[in-house]
Amino acid sequence: RIQDDGSNLDGSSKSQLAVEQQSGGAQLKYDLENYNTIKIFSFGKASAAMAMAAAKIISDAYPKHLEGVVVIKDGHATSKEIQTMNEEYNIVVRSASHPIPDERSVAAANEILQSAYDSDEKTLVIACISGGGSALFCSPRDPLTLEDLVATNTALLASGMPIEKMNVIRKRLENGKGGKLAVAAYPATVLTLVLSDIIRDPLDMIASGPTVPDDGSDWNDACKLVEDYGLGCGGDHELPAAVLELLQVGKTGNLDDTPKSKHPAFSSTAGLTKLCETVLVGNNDAAVMAAAEEAEELGYHPVVLGTCMEGEASCIAGVYVTMAEMLARQRINFTNDEISRTKLFPIAKLPCALIVGGETTVTLPPRCNGKGGRNQELALTAAVKLREMNLRDVVLASVGTDGTDGPTDAAGAIIDGGTISRLASCDDVEAFAKEALNHHDAYNLLSKLEDDISLIKTGPTGTNVADVCIILVR
């Protein structure tokens, strides 16, 4: 926010930009009079909303030059937002592809990098970064090509590798990742506002950490991941030869690695304020807690299972159904003798809402042609298990907070114990559902339901803080 900090000698107000972490704590303050230019660089699935908010706050108090570049996923900004950013805030908006980058991603990334290179010590760069930024801000490192990076991203997604590990590899293949954007902007002041979509909020991993020093990984770590996930020559998810060669050259010490904390771009000014600061403004924890508060208002007993859930979607679904089954036992009318022999130890009274955040994975076999996403696969697996256990009055919804689950138009899915029974034109519905799971084809199966309500389609939400799953037990 902008706060008044007294008056200048000419009587005009003296404004400061004050920023604080989502979790609270000490504020960062920037005297706007120290800068001749403020630049906003924003990329990720929440880039439009973040840039709009930042530009409005700054433009209300900053009479000097404001400019910027925003990179959005196709369809993730309205025509009104694009017009406002361009005409009122002098910010250009570029569209690009996600999750696989395209030539537009490269052009937009290079435009941002060139603007960063043109900055000086009288420039304040505000980088608004959210999940999805790795694909939207993509500039291949020489001698790699966009085709090399596209093939790499395809292989990484198919391998089932968690996103934080993917970014260990990706930040070494590009010109702007792993702290390199901050280095490009040096000696400008850089303030980064981050909306986290990664478990535990590792700031150096979100969108591959373009403005954060990469102290947590090196070439050796990247090469080790290649071995562990079958990405090497002859592996199930083999990376392009040029990428494998570059990683090996880097491992031998013949290529510069990502910048570390000792680089002057990450130093302090006058021993007090860092030239480059990063602030977490939102994460999965905030979304989960908001869901718990809403559940309580609706009369449920909320239980937050955590915000670090990860693992294969199909396995995690089994955990959730098992917990729901244990809670549902409270509905059984035991006789007095049975009560004396039975202890339930419920984690909450009914009605109960189990709420959990995180990000599961789906490991795809080679040449898989199924359509779906991790939330849809989790939900469909849960629907099958609920039917097998004859569990009713249990509803599960699993969604991606960005409005996109896999390469589909659905954010996720909502199911109950009767979902599988509602499959149309199918004799053996359970076998049909399991076959869809074997081919990772949850989207097409859930589209066949007679009620057509299982797929959750929100469109772009303007945020991206990983996934949220809610299990309601009446």
C-alpha positions as CSV (number, residue, x, y, z in Angstrom):
1,R,0.0,0.0,0.0
2,I,1.0,3.7,-0.3
3,Q,1.4,5.5,3.0
4,D,1.9,9.2,3.6
5,D,5.3,9.9,5.2
6,G,5.2,13.6,5.9
7,S,5.8,16.5,3.5
8,N,8.6,17.6,1.3
9,L,10.2,21.1,1.6
10,D,7.8,22.4,-1.2
11,G,4.8,21.2,0.8
12,S,4.0,18.3,-1.4
13,S,3.3,14.9,0.3
14,K,6.0,12.4,0.6
15,S,4.8,8.9,-0.3
16,Q,6.3,5.5,0.5
17,L,5.4,2.1,-0.9
18,A,4.9,-0.2,2.1
19,V,4.9,-3.9,1.6
20,E,4.5,-6.7,4.1
21,Q,4.5,-10.5,4.0
22,Q,1.1,-12.4,4.0
23,S,2.0,-13.8,7.4
24,G,2.8,-10.3,8.8
25,G,6.1,-9.1,10.2
26,A,8.2,-6.1,9.4
27,Q,7.3,-3.9,6.5
28,L,9.5,-3.1,3.6
29,K,9.4,0.6,2.7
30,Y,10.4,2.3,-0.6
31,D,10.6,6.1,-1.0
32,L,9.1,6.6,-4.4
33,E,11.0,9.9,-4.8
34,N,14.2,8.0,-5.1
35,Y,13.2,6.6,-8.5
36,N,12.7,8.1,-11.9
37,T,11.0,5.0,-13.4
38,I,9.0,2.2,-12.0
39,K,8.7,-0.9,-14.1
40,I,6.2,-3.7,-13.5
41,F,7.1,-7.2,-14.9
42,S,4.3,-9.8,-14.3
43,F,4.1,-13.4,-15.4
44,G,2.2,-16.4,-14.3
45,K,-1.5,-17.5,-14.2
46,A,-2.3,-14.6,-11.8
47,S,-0.2,-12.0,-13.7
48,A,-3.1,-9.8,-14.9
49,A,-4.7,-9.5,-11.5
50,M,-1.4,-8.9,-9.7
51,A,-0.2,-6.3,-12.2
52,M,-3.5,-4.4,-12.1
53,A,-3.4,-4.2,-8.3
54,A,0.2,-3.1,-8.2
55,A,-0.3,-0.5,-10.9
56,K,-3.4,1.0,-9.4
57,I,-1.7,1.4,-6.0
58,I,1.5,3.0,-7.4
59,S,-0.2,5.2,-10.0
60,D,-2.3,6.9,-7.4
61,A,0.8,8.3,-5.7
62,Y,3.6,8.2,-8.3
63,P,3.7,11.1,-10.8
64,K,6.8,10.0,-12.7
65,H,7.2,7.3,-15.4
66,L,5.4,4.0,-15.0
67,E,5.7,1.2,-17.6
68,G,5.7,-2.6,-17.7
69,V,5.2,-5.9,-19.5
70,V,2.7,-8.5,-18.4
71,V,2.7,-12.0,-19.8
72,I,-0.7,-13.9,-19.5
73,K,-1.8,-17.4,-20.3
74,D,-4.2,-17.4,-23.2
75,G,-7.6,-16.3,-22.0
76,H,-6.4,-15.3,-18.5
77,A,-7.2,-11.6,-18.8
78,T,-10.3,-9.8,-20.0
79,S,-10.3,-7.2,-22.8
80,K,-11.1,-4.6,-20.3
81,E,-8.1,-5.5,-18.1
82,I,-5.8,-5.4,-21.1
83,Q,-7.1,-2.0,-22.2
84,T,-6.8,-0.6,-18.7
85,M,-3.2,-1.7,-18.3
86,N,-2.2,-0.4,-21.7
87,E,-4.0,3.0,-21.7
88,E,-4.0,3.9,-18.0
89,Y,-0.8,2.4,-16.7
90,N,1.5,2.2,-19.9
91,I,1.8,-1.6,-19.4
92,V,1.8,-3.9,-22.5
93,V,0.1,-7.3,-22.2
94,R,1.5,-10.3,-24.1
95,S,-0.3,-13.7,-24.4
96,A,1.6,-16.9,-24.4
97,S,1.1,-20.7,-24.0
98,H,1.0,-22.8,-20.9
99,P,2.0,-25.4,-19.8
100,I,4.1,-25.8,-22.9
101,P,5.9,-22.5,-23.9
102,D,5.7,-21.2,-27.5
103,E,7.4,-18.5,-29.6
104,R,5.3,-15.9,-27.9
105,S,6.7,-17.0,-24.5
106,V,10.2,-16.4,-25.8
107,A,9.4,-13.0,-27.3
108,A,7.7,-11.8,-24.1
109,A,10.6,-13.1,-21.9
110,N,13.1,-11.4,-24.1
111,E,11.1,-8.1,-24.0
112,I,11.2,-8.2,-20.2
113,L,14.9,-9.1,-20.1
114,Q,15.7,-6.2,-22.5
115,S,13.8,-3.8,-20.3
116,A,15.6,-5.1,-17.3
117,Y,19.0,-4.6,-19.0
118,D,18.0,-1.0,-19.7
119,S,17.3,-0.2,-16.0
120,D,19.6,1.8,-13.8
121,E,20.0,2.7,-10.1
122,K,17.1,5.1,-10.4
123,T,14.7,2.4,-11.4
124,L,12.4,0.4,-9.2
125,V,11.4,-3.0,-10.7
126,I,8.3,-4.6,-9.3
127,A,8.1,-8.3,-10.4
128,C,4.7,-9.9,-9.8
129,I,5.3,-13.7,-10.1
130,S,2.8,-16.5,-9.8
131,G,2.7,-20.2,-10.7
132,G,2.8,-20.9,-14.4
133,G,5.5,-18.3,-14.9
134,S,8.1,-20.9,-15.9
135,A,6.3,-21.5,-19.2
136,L,5.2,-17.9,-19.8
137,F,8.6,-16.4,-19.1
138,C,10.8,-18.6,-21.3
139,S,14.1,-17.6,-23.0
140,P,16.3,-20.5,-24.1
141,R,19.9,-20.5,-23.1
142,D,22.3,-20.7,-26.0
143,P,22.6,-23.1,-27.9
144,L,19.2,-24.5,-26.9
145,T,16.1,-23.8,-28.9
146,L,12.5,-23.4,-28.0
147,E,11.9,-26.9,-29.4
148,D,14.5,-28.3,-26.9
149,L,12.7,-26.6,-24.0
150,V,9.2,-27.8,-25.2
151,A,10.5,-31.3,-25.4
152,T,12.1,-31.0,-22.0
153,N,8.8,-29.7,-20.4
154,T,6.8,-32.5,-22.0
155,A,9.2,-35.1,-20.6
156,L,9.3,-33.5,-17.2
157,L,5.5,-33.4,-17.0
158,A,5.2,-37.0,-18.1
159,S,7.8,-38.2,-15.6
160,G,5.7,-37.3,-12.6
161,M,8.4,-35.1,-11.2
162,P,7.2,-32.6,-8.6
163,I,7.3,-29.0,-9.8
164,E,10.1,-27.9,-7.4
165,K,12.4,-30.5,-8.8
166,M,11.4,-29.7,-12.4
167,N,12.6,-26.1,-11.8
168,V,16.0,-27.3,-10.6
169,I,16.5,-28.4,-14.2
170,R,14.6,-25.7,-16.0
171,K,16.4,-22.7,-14.4
172,R,19.7,-23.9,-15.8
173,L,18.3,-24.0,-19.4
174,E,17.1,-20.4,-19.6
175,N,18.3,-16.8,-19.5
176,G,15.9,-15.4,-17.0
177,K,15.4,-18.2,-14.4
178,G,17.2,-18.9,-11.1
179,G,17.9,-15.2,-10.2
180,K,19.0,-14.2,-13.7
181,L,16.2,-11.6,-14.1
182,A,17.4,-9.8,-10.9
183,V,21.0,-9.8,-12.3
184,A,19.8,-8.5,-15.6
185,A,18.1,-5.5,-13.8
186,Y,21.2,-4.7,-11.6
187,P,21.8,-2.0,-10.4
188,A,18.1,-1.3,-10.2
189,T,16.1,-2.0,-7.0
190,V,14.0,-5.1,-7.4
191,L,10.9,-5.9,-5.3
192,T,9.3,-9.2,-6.1
193,L,5.7,-10.1,-5.0
194,V,5.1,-13.8,-5.1
195,L,1.9,-15.8,-5.2
196,S,3.0,-19.3,-4.3
197,D,1.7,-22.5,-6.0
198,I,4.4,-24.8,-4.5
199,I,4.2,-26.7,-1.3
200,R,6.1,-25.0,1.5
201,D,6.6,-21.9,-0.5
202,P,10.2,-22.2,-1.6
203,L,10.7,-18.7,-3.1
204,D,13.6,-19.9,-5.3
205,M,11.4,-22.4,-7.0
206,I,8.2,-20.5,-7.8
207,A,8.3,-19.8,-11.6
208,S,11.9,-21.1,-11.3
209,G,12.9,-18.2,-9.0
210,P,13.8,-15.5,-11.6
211,T,14.7,-12.9,-9.0
212,V,15.9,-15.1,-6.1
213,P,19.5,-16.3,-5.6
214,D,19.8,-20.0,-6.4
215,D,21.7,-21.2,-3.3
216,G,19.8,-24.5,-3.0
217,S,20.8,-26.3,-6.1
218,D,23.6,-26.7,-8.7
219,W,24.5,-28.5,-11.9
220,N,25.1,-31.8,-9.9
221,D,21.5,-31.7,-8.5
222,A,20.1,-31.2,-12.0
223,C,22.1,-34.2,-13.4
224,K,21.0,-36.4,-10.4
225,L,17.4,-35.7,-11.2
226,V,18.0,-36.8,-14.8
227,E,19.2,-40.1,-13.5
228,D,16.5,-40.6,-10.8
229,Y,13.5,-39.9,-13.2
230,G,14.7,-41.8,-16.3
231,L,15.4,-38.6,-18.3
232,G,18.8,-39.7,-19.6
233,C,19.7,-41.3,-22.9
234,G,17.5,-44.4,-23.4
235,G,15.2,-43.5,-20.4
236,D,11.4,-43.6,-20.4
237,H,11.3,-39.8,-20.6
238,E,14.5,-39.0,-22.5
239,L,15.5,-35.3,-22.7
240,P,16.8,-33.8,-25.9
241,A,20.4,-34.5,-26.7
242,A,21.3,-30.8,-26.6
243,V,19.8,-30.5,-23.1
244,L,21.7,-33.5,-21.8
245,E,24.9,-32.3,-23.3
246,L,24.5,-28.8,-21.7
247,L,23.8,-30.3,-18.3
248,Q,26.9,-32.5,-18.5
249,V,29.1,-29.5,-19.6
250,G,27.7,-27.5,-16.7
251,K,28.5,-30.3,-14.3
252,T,32.1,-30.2,-15.4
253,G,32.3,-26.6,-14.4
254,N,32.7,-25.2,-17.9
255,L,29.4,-23.2,-17.8
256,D,28.3,-20.5,-15.4
257,D,25.7,-21.7,-12.9
258,T,22.8,-19.7,-11.6
259,P,23.7,-16.6,-9.5
260,K,24.1,-17.1,-5.8
261,S,23.6,-14.7,-2.8
262,K,27.1,-13.3,-3.1
263,H,26.2,-11.6,-6.4
264,P,26.0,-7.8,-6.0
265,A,22.4,-7.8,-7.3
266,F,21.4,-9.4,-4.0
267,S,23.6,-7.1,-1.8
268,S,22.4,-4.5,0.8
269,T,22.3,-0.8,0.3
270,A,24.0,1.2,3.0
271,G,24.1,-2.0,5.0
272,L,20.3,-1.9,5.6
273,T,18.0,-2.5,2.7
274,K,18.6,-5.3,0.2
275,L,18.8,-4.2,-3.4
276,C,16.5,-7.2,-4.2
277,E,13.7,-8.2,-1.9
278,T,11.0,-11.0,-2.3
279,V,7.7,-10.9,-0.5
280,L,5.2,-13.7,-0.2
281,V,1.7,-12.2,-0.7
282,G,-0.4,-15.4,-0.9
283,N,-0.2,-19.2,-0.7
284,N,-2.1,-22.4,-0.4
285,D,-2.4,-22.0,3.4
286,A,-4.5,-18.9,3.0
287,A,-6.9,-20.7,0.6
288,V,-7.2,-23.7,2.9
289,M,-7.9,-21.6,6.0
290,A,-10.5,-19.6,4.1
291,A,-12.2,-22.8,3.1
292,A,-12.2,-24.0,6.7
293,E,-13.8,-20.8,7.9
294,E,-16.5,-21.1,5.3
295,A,-17.2,-24.7,6.2
296,E,-17.6,-23.7,9.8
297,E,-20.1,-21.0,8.9
298,L,-22.1,-23.6,7.0
299,G,-22.4,-25.8,10.1
300,Y,-19.6,-28.3,9.5
301,H,-16.8,-29.2,11.9
302,P,-13.7,-28.4,9.9
303,V,-10.5,-30.4,10.1
304,V,-7.5,-29.0,8.3
305,L,-5.3,-32.0,7.4
306,G,-2.4,-29.7,6.2
307,T,-1.2,-27.8,3.2
308,C,1.7,-30.1,2.2
309,M,-0.2,-33.1,0.6
310,E,1.7,-34.6,-2.2
311,G,2.1,-38.0,-3.9
312,E,0.3,-40.0,-6.6
313,A,-3.3,-38.7,-7.0
314,S,-4.7,-42.2,-7.0
315,C,-3.0,-43.2,-3.8
316,I,-3.9,-39.9,-2.0
317,A,-7.6,-40.5,-3.0
318,G,-7.5,-43.8,-1.0
319,V,-6.3,-42.0,2.1
320,Y,-9.1,-39.5,1.9
321,V,-11.8,-42.2,1.4
322,T,-10.4,-44.2,4.3
323,M,-10.6,-41.2,6.6
324,A,-14.2,-40.5,5.4
325,E,-15.2,-44.1,6.1
326,M,-13.9,-43.8,9.7
327,L,-15.8,-40.6,10.3
328,A,-19.0,-42.1,8.8
329,R,-18.9,-44.9,11.3
330,Q,-20.4,-42.4,13.8
331,R,-23.7,-42.9,11.9
332,I,-23.9,-46.6,12.8
333,N,-26.6,-47.4,15.4
334,F,-24.7,-49.7,17.8
335,T,-26.4,-51.8,20.4
336,N,-25.3,-51.3,24.0
337,D,-23.1,-54.5,23.8
338,E,-21.6,-53.3,20.5
339,I,-20.8,-49.9,22.0
340,S,-18.9,-51.5,24.9
341,R,-16.8,-53.4,22.4
342,T,-16.3,-50.6,19.9
343,K,-14.2,-47.4,20.2
344,L,-14.5,-45.0,17.4
345,F,-12.0,-42.3,18.2
346,P,-13.4,-39.9,15.6
347,I,-11.2,-36.9,14.7
348,A,-14.3,-34.7,14.5
349,K,-18.0,-34.8,15.1
350,L,-20.4,-35.1,12.2
351,P,-21.1,-33.2,10.0
352,C,-17.4,-32.9,9.2
353,A,-15.4,-31.1,6.5
354,L,-11.9,-32.5,5.9
355,I,-9.8,-29.8,4.1
356,V,-6.4,-30.3,2.7
357,G,-4.1,-28.4,0.3
358,G,-1.1,-29.3,-1.7
359,E,-0.4,-30.7,-5.1
360,T,-0.5,-34.4,-6.2
361,T,1.0,-35.9,-9.3
362,V,0.0,-38.3,-12.0
363,T,2.8,-40.3,-13.6
364,L,2.0,-41.0,-17.2
365,P,3.2,-44.0,-19.2
366,P,4.9,-43.4,-22.6
367,R,2.4,-42.6,-25.4
368,C,-0.5,-42.0,-23.0
369,N,-3.6,-40.6,-24.8
370,G,-5.9,-40.1,-21.9
371,K,-7.4,-36.7,-21.0
372,G,-7.6,-35.3,-17.5
373,G,-5.6,-33.8,-14.6
374,R,-4.5,-34.7,-11.1
375,N,-7.6,-33.4,-9.5
376,Q,-9.9,-35.2,-11.8
377,E,-7.9,-38.4,-11.4
378,L,-8.0,-38.1,-7.6
379,A,-11.8,-37.5,-7.7
380,L,-12.6,-40.4,-10.0
381,T,-10.4,-42.7,-8.0
382,A,-12.3,-41.6,-4.8
383,A,-15.6,-42.2,-6.6
384,V,-14.7,-45.8,-7.4
385,K,-13.5,-46.4,-3.8
386,L,-16.7,-44.9,-2.3
387,R,-18.8,-47.2,-4.4
388,E,-16.7,-50.2,-3.4
389,M,-17.2,-49.4,0.2
390,N,-20.9,-48.5,-0.2
391,L,-20.2,-45.1,1.4
392,R,-23.0,-42.5,0.9
393,D,-23.5,-39.0,2.2
394,V,-19.8,-38.3,1.4
395,V,-18.9,-35.7,-1.1
396,L,-15.3,-35.0,-2.4
397,A,-14.3,-32.0,-4.4
398,S,-10.7,-31.5,-5.6
399,V,-9.8,-28.4,-7.6
400,G,-6.8,-26.4,-8.9
401,T,-7.2,-22.8,-7.6
402,D,-6.1,-21.4,-11.0
403,G,-9.2,-22.9,-12.7
404,T,-7.2,-25.3,-14.8
405,D,-6.5,-29.0,-14.1
406,G,-4.2,-30.6,-16.6
407,P,-4.7,-29.7,-20.3
408,T,-8.4,-29.4,-19.9
409,D,-11.1,-26.7,-19.5
410,A,-12.0,-28.1,-16.0
411,A,-10.6,-26.9,-12.6
412,G,-11.2,-30.3,-11.1
413,A,-14.1,-32.5,-10.2
414,I,-16.7,-33.1,-7.5
415,I,-18.0,-36.6,-6.8
416,D,-20.0,-38.7,-4.3
417,G,-20.7,-42.3,-3.5
418,G,-23.3,-42.5,-6.3
419,T,-21.2,-40.9,-9.0
420,I,-20.1,-44.1,-10.7
421,S,-23.7,-45.5,-10.7
422,R,-24.8,-42.5,-12.8
423,L,-22.7,-43.4,-15.7
424,A,-24.9,-43.6,-18.8
425,S,-25.1,-46.5,-21.3
426,C,-22.7,-48.7,-19.5
427,D,-23.4,-52.2,-18.1
428,D,-20.4,-52.7,-15.8
429,V,-19.9,-49.1,-14.6
430,E,-17.2,-50.0,-12.1
431,A,-15.0,-51.8,-14.6
432,F,-15.6,-49.0,-17.1
433,A,-14.4,-46.4,-14.5
434,K,-11.3,-48.5,-13.6
435,E,-10.4,-48.8,-17.3
436,A,-10.6,-45.0,-17.6
437,L,-8.2,-44.7,-14.6
438,N,-5.8,-47.1,-16.2
439,H,-5.6,-44.9,-19.2
440,H,-5.6,-41.6,-17.2
441,D,-8.8,-40.6,-19.0
442,A,-10.8,-39.1,-16.1
443,Y,-12.1,-36.1,-18.0
444,N,-13.8,-38.1,-20.8
445,L,-15.4,-40.5,-18.3
446,L,-16.7,-37.8,-16.0
447,S,-18.1,-36.0,-19.1
448,K,-20.3,-39.1,-19.7
449,L,-22.3,-38.7,-16.4
450,E,-26.0,-38.3,-16.8
451,D,-26.2,-35.3,-14.5
452,D,-23.1,-33.6,-16.1
453,I,-22.1,-31.8,-12.9
454,S,-19.0,-33.7,-11.8
455,L,-16.5,-31.6,-13.8
456,I,-16.0,-28.2,-12.2
457,K,-15.5,-25.5,-14.8
458,T,-14.7,-22.1,-13.4
459,G,-12.6,-20.5,-16.1
460,P,-9.5,-18.6,-15.2
461,T,-9.7,-17.5,-11.5
462,G,-7.0,-14.8,-11.5
463,T,-5.0,-16.7,-8.8
464,N,-2.8,-19.7,-8.5
465,V,-2.1,-21.3,-5.0
466,A,-1.9,-25.0,-5.9
467,D,-4.8,-27.4,-5.2
468,V,-7.5,-27.6,-2.5
469,C,-9.5,-30.8,-1.7
470,I,-12.6,-30.8,0.5
471,I,-14.3,-34.0,1.8
472,L,-17.8,-33.5,3.4
473,V,-19.2,-36.2,5.6
474,R,-22.8,-35.8,6.8
